Amino acid sequence: MANIKSAEKRARIAKVRTLRNTSRKSSVKTAIKRFEASLAEGDKENIEANFKRAIRLIDKAATKGVIHPNVRNRKKAQLAKKLNQA
């Protein structure tokens, strides 16, 4: 446990940021799963909508520093490749 006030505050802030980052990462994963599920169903409108949502969330997560920019580019390329094959 921290003895100094500033260290206690840093611990609180770290806890809040960890929860926020976990939530953002989870929403990215969920969006990707929804996109892949819509690919399996074959519904064109859902595929496009889910693709755009997944890309938007991936970009937002990278902007906030939750995922590395190279991970963002790799995930976007993988999703675009799946979209083009469909």
C-alpha atoms as an extended CHARMM CRD file, in Angstrom:
* protein
*
        86  EXT
         1         1  MET       CA              0.0000000000        0.0000000000        0.0000000000  PROA      1               0.0000000000
         2         2  ALA       CA              1.2130000000        3.4800000000       -0.8180000000  PROA      2               0.0000000000
         3         3  ASN       CA              2.3660000000        5.7410000000        2.0240000000  PROA      3               0.0000000000
         4         4  ILE       CA              2.4100000000        9.0300000000        0.1330000000  PROA      4               0.0000000000
         5         5  LYS       CA             -0.7190000000       10.9070000000       -0.9520000000  PROA      5               0.0000000000
         6         6  SER       CA              0.4630000000       11.3230000000       -4.5280000000  PROA      6               0.0000000000
         7         7  ALA       CA              1.2180000000        7.5990000000       -4.7650000000  PROA      7               0.0000000000
         8         8  GLU       CA             -2.2730000000        6.7800000000       -3.4830000000  PROA      8               0.0000000000
         9         9  LYS       CA             -3.7640000000        9.0600000000       -6.1170000000  PROA      9               0.0000000000
        10        10  ARG       CA             -1.6770000000        7.4360000000       -8.8730000000  PROA      10              0.0000000000
        11        11  ALA       CA             -2.9450000000        4.0240000000       -7.7300000000  PROA      11              0.0000000000
        12        12  ARG       CA             -6.5700000000        5.2270000000       -7.9160000000  PROA      12              0.0000000000
        13        13  ILE       CA             -6.0120000000        6.7310000000      -11.3570000000  PROA      13              0.0000000000
        14        14  ALA       CA             -4.3260000000        3.5510000000      -12.5860000000  PROA      14              0.0000000000
        15        15  LYS       CA             -7.3030000000        1.4920000000      -11.4410000000  PROA      15              0.0000000000
        16        16  VAL       CA             -9.7810000000        3.7600000000      -13.2710000000  PROA      16              0.0000000000
        17        17  ARG       CA             -7.7080000000        3.7890000000      -16.4580000000  PROA      17              0.0000000000
        18        18  THR       CA             -7.2840000000        0.0150000000      -16.3710000000  PROA      18              0.0000000000
        19        19  LEU       CA            -11.0550000000       -0.4360000000      -16.2150000000  PROA      19              0.0000000000
        20        20  ARG       CA            -11.5730000000        2.0460000000      -19.0520000000  PROA      20              0.0000000000
        21        21  ASN       CA             -8.9190000000        0.4060000000      -21.2440000000  PROA      21              0.0000000000
        22        22  THR       CA            -10.3280000000       -3.0670000000      -20.5640000000  PROA      22              0.0000000000
        23        23  SER       CA            -13.7720000000       -1.8490000000      -21.5760000000  PROA      23              0.0000000000
        24        24  ARG       CA            -12.4880000000       -0.3120000000      -24.8130000000  PROA      24              0.0000000000
        25        25  LYS       CA            -10.5110000000       -3.4270000000      -25.7120000000  PROA      25              0.0000000000
        26        26  SER       CA            -13.5590000000       -5.5920000000      -25.0140000000  PROA      26              0.0000000000
        27        27  SER       CA            -15.7860000000       -3.4450000000      -27.2350000000  PROA      27              0.0000000000
        28        28  VAL       CA            -13.2670000000       -3.7780000000      -30.0690000000  PROA      28              0.0000000000
        29        29  LYS       CA            -13.2690000000       -7.5560000000      -29.7250000000  PROA      29              0.0000000000
        30        30  THR       CA            -17.0670000000       -7.6490000000      -29.6320000000  PROA      30              0.0000000000
        31        31  ALA       CA            -17.3170000000       -5.4960000000      -32.7660000000  PROA      31              0.0000000000
        32        32  ILE       CA            -14.9160000000       -7.8090000000      -34.6060000000  PROA      32              0.0000000000
        33        33  LYS       CA            -16.9240000000      -10.8760000000      -33.5340000000  PROA      33              0.0000000000
        34        34  ARG       CA            -20.1660000000       -9.2510000000      -34.7100000000  PROA      34              0.0000000000
        35        35  PHE       CA            -18.5750000000       -8.4730000000      -38.0690000000  PROA      35              0.0000000000
        36        36  GLU       CA            -17.3910000000      -12.0630000000      -38.4760000000  PROA      36              0.0000000000
        37        37  ALA       CA            -20.8310000000      -13.3600000000      -37.4390000000  PROA      37              0.0000000000
        38        38  SER       CA            -22.5190000000      -11.1740000000      -40.0510000000  PROA      38              0.0000000000
        39        39  LEU       CA            -20.0520000000      -12.4970000000      -42.6340000000  PROA      39              0.0000000000
        40        40  ALA       CA            -21.1150000000      -16.0230000000      -41.7490000000  PROA      40              0.0000000000
        41        41  GLU       CA            -24.7910000000      -15.0790000000      -42.1590000000  PROA      41              0.0000000000
        42        42  GLY       CA            -24.1600000000      -13.3330000000      -45.4630000000  PROA      42              0.0000000000
        43        43  ASP       CA            -26.3760000000      -10.2860000000      -44.8840000000  PROA      43              0.0000000000
        44        44  LYS       CA            -24.8310000000       -7.4780000000      -47.0010000000  PROA      44              0.0000000000
        45        45  GLU       CA            -26.2450000000       -4.5310000000      -45.0180000000  PROA      45              0.0000000000
        46        46  ASN       CA            -25.1510000000       -5.9300000000      -41.6640000000  PROA      46              0.0000000000
        47        47  ILE       CA            -21.7200000000       -6.7650000000      -43.0160000000  PROA      47              0.0000000000
        48        48  GLU       CA            -21.0830000000       -3.1700000000      -44.1130000000  PROA      48              0.0000000000
        49        49  ALA       CA            -22.4850000000       -1.6580000000      -40.9030000000  PROA      49              0.0000000000
        50        50  ASN       CA            -20.5200000000       -4.0100000000      -38.6480000000  PROA      50              0.0000000000
        51        51  PHE       CA            -17.3530000000       -3.4620000000      -40.6640000000  PROA      51              0.0000000000
        52        52  LYS       CA            -17.6120000000        0.3280000000      -40.2910000000  PROA      52              0.0000000000
        53        53  ARG       CA            -18.3360000000        0.0280000000      -36.5700000000  PROA      53              0.0000000000
        54        54  ALA       CA            -15.3860000000       -2.2980000000      -36.0020000000  PROA      54              0.0000000000
        55        55  ILE       CA            -13.0170000000       -0.0110000000      -37.9190000000  PROA      55              0.0000000000
        56        56  ARG       CA            -14.2420000000        3.0310000000      -35.9860000000  PROA      56              0.0000000000
        57        57  LEU       CA            -13.7360000000        1.3260000000      -32.6150000000  PROA      57              0.0000000000
        58        58  ILE       CA            -10.3070000000        0.0190000000      -33.6050000000  PROA      58              0.0000000000
        59        59  ASP       CA             -9.2140000000        3.5070000000      -34.6560000000  PROA      59              0.0000000000
        60        60  LYS       CA            -10.5750000000        5.0310000000      -31.4530000000  PROA      60              0.0000000000
        61        61  ALA       CA             -8.7870000000        2.4630000000      -29.2900000000  PROA      61              0.0000000000
        62        62  ALA       CA             -5.4830000000        3.1500000000      -31.0560000000  PROA      62              0.0000000000
        63        63  THR       CA             -5.9770000000        6.9120000000      -30.7110000000  PROA      63              0.0000000000
        64        64  LYS       CA             -6.5410000000        6.5230000000      -26.9720000000  PROA      64              0.0000000000
        65        65  GLY       CA             -3.4310000000        4.3490000000      -26.6480000000  PROA      65              0.0000000000
        66        66  VAL       CA             -5.2690000000        1.1680000000      -25.7180000000  PROA      66              0.0000000000
        67        67  ILE       CA             -3.8000000000       -0.7620000000      -28.6490000000  PROA      67              0.0000000000
        68        68  HSD       CA             -0.6060000000       -0.1510000000      -30.5820000000  PROA      68              0.0000000000
        69        69  PRO       CA             -0.9190000000        1.5840000000      -33.9710000000  PROA      69              0.0000000000
        70        70  ASN       CA              0.6280000000       -1.4270000000      -35.7150000000  PROA      70              0.0000000000
        71        71  VAL       CA             -2.0220000000       -3.6680000000      -34.1340000000  PROA      71              0.0000000000
        72        72  ARG       CA             -4.6660000000       -1.2560000000      -35.4320000000  PROA      72              0.0000000000
        73        73  ASN       CA             -3.3000000000       -1.4590000000      -38.9650000000  PROA      73              0.0000000000
        74        74  ARG       CA             -3.0310000000       -5.2480000000      -38.8270000000  PROA      74              0.0000000000
        75        75  LYS       CA             -6.5980000000       -5.7120000000      -37.5530000000  PROA      75              0.0000000000
        76        76  LYS       CA             -8.0180000000       -3.2930000000      -40.1210000000  PROA      76              0.0000000000
        77        77  ALA       CA             -6.1760000000       -5.0840000000      -42.9230000000  PROA      77              0.0000000000
        78        78  GLN       CA             -7.4390000000       -8.4720000000      -41.7500000000  PROA      78              0.0000000000
        79        79  LEU       CA            -11.0400000000       -7.2500000000      -41.6100000000  PROA      79              0.0000000000
        80        80  ALA       CA            -10.7910000000       -5.5810000000      -45.0230000000  PROA      80              0.0000000000
        81        81  LYS       CA             -9.3940000000       -8.7730000000      -46.5060000000  PROA      81              0.0000000000
        82        82  LYS       CA            -12.3350000000      -10.7660000000      -45.0920000000  PROA      82              0.0000000000
        83        83  LEU       CA            -14.7710000000       -8.1600000000      -46.3980000000  PROA      83              0.0000000000
        84        84  ASN       CA            -13.2940000000       -8.2630000000      -49.8970000000  PROA      84              0.0000000000
        85        85  GLN       CA            -13.4000000000      -12.0670000000      -49.9940000000  PROA      85              0.0000000000
        86        86  ALA       CA            -17.0910000000      -12.0630000000      -49.0930000000  PROA      86              0.0000000000
